[in-house]
Amino acid sequence: MSAPRVRFAPSPTGELHIGGARTALFNYLFARGTGGVFVLRIDDTDLERSRDQYIDKLVASMKWLGLDWDEGPYSQSQRLEIYREEAEILISGKLAYHCFCTTEELESGREAAKKEGRTFLYPGTCRNLSPEKREKLLAEGQKPVVRLLTPDNGQTVVSDMVRGEVSFENSGLDDFIIMKSNGLPTYNFASIIDDLKMEITHVIRAEEHLSNTPRQQLCAMALGYKLPIFAHVPMILAPDRSKLSKRHGATSVEEFKDGGYLPEALINYIVLLGWSPGGEEEEIMSMDELAAKFSLDKVTKTAAIYDVTKLTWMNGNYIRDYPIDQLISEALPFYENIELVTRPLEDNEQAYLEKVVETVRERAKTLAELAQVSTYFYRDDYDYDQKGAAKHFQKEGVADLLRQAAGSLLKLSLFNAEAAEEKFNNLCEELDISKGRLIAPTRLALTGRMDGPGLFAIMEVLGREKTAARLFRAAEFIETEF
Ligand code: GLU
């Protein structure tokens, strides 16, 4: 058997959303895991809604996610001749026909159906138009649509790898339009023609397209093609089980990127929306592991629930374990955004940033947060946490204590976390005070905050002079304020 061929076929009518990204990912993983070919196709026959800028964004988002394709991007708008030819074949075989019904005629049929509480189905008015009549209307310059002649009875059965056999009554499918009066194909027609012509073996796509599949199958069968295998992957719903939308926060890949999510984390999270490797396996998986494990038979039928907390938790895991160089290059724009650094960085600035990132990375779940919790490494102008100041700066003798600590730290010839810690321990012993009495106000003095990474690690990054200067400054602040 030849290698599988799959495709991702986004419409360039908006940014790449997590639903689309997940469809792309499943196709990508399926191709990589089976030695198959992954095709990118742009479904841009909806001229009114398609925009070139969205093509660029889709492509950029896919690249950022690491979903590289083997063929394409093909554009349907460049393939119009192909659909026209196939439609002609159907017309000449009397499997499709021109329909001249006007919008008004169809509208009144629709109205009548509505009154009677039925869904409007095209009644086949132009099915038996005589060739003379048709030629006459064409000669008058009327622009017909092309409709597929569909069976009135029986069923069309879609055999789906996720959903099993799904049966559709042909009486519920009318002679639907395959070519519009402007000469452009409808989605159903263009999509299946491309799948057939591009020799797609597996159509893996969102469940919302399951109801289109019988129509696409009828087109393929009318043309005598072998059907691809279909796999419709479950919906992604918001936590309240409603359709995922803007009001649930970020939904597009670009928004997640701008929000400080790492591509690997997003991939790792979305792959679990509707698929699981089974067993008690690790949840954190690399793209290579995923490609080795992915299979369509583990795709679930039930809708997946989107949970940003889990995504953020996963992102935190990736931030903690990411190779430092890569983490820095992903994080730099966020540091620049809040004006902590300016690119390009000098070598010493790069080395400093590296130390900062290593010190705080465990505490951040997004890159935006990573930059945010690094602020005091770059700025002296932070305020002291009010509650913390009331509690720790107001104690008797704190200002002196901080000065004494600064003085002894300045005496260190080798200044690092261990040496600073030892100095602090000795000082506490000498003064016969608990470590907490010294550590809490020191933390507040050095960072303005009550939480953060290890205090001595912070000192090491700040360096001796800065550490001491901040302690002196806090002492002064205490004396003027309290
Ligand atoms: N262009 C369609 C969409 O973006 C793709 C449908 C398909 O995969 O066949 O939803």
Residues whose N, C-alpha, C, O or C-beta is under 5 A from the ligand:
A	BS01	LIG	A9 P10 S11 D43 S191 R205
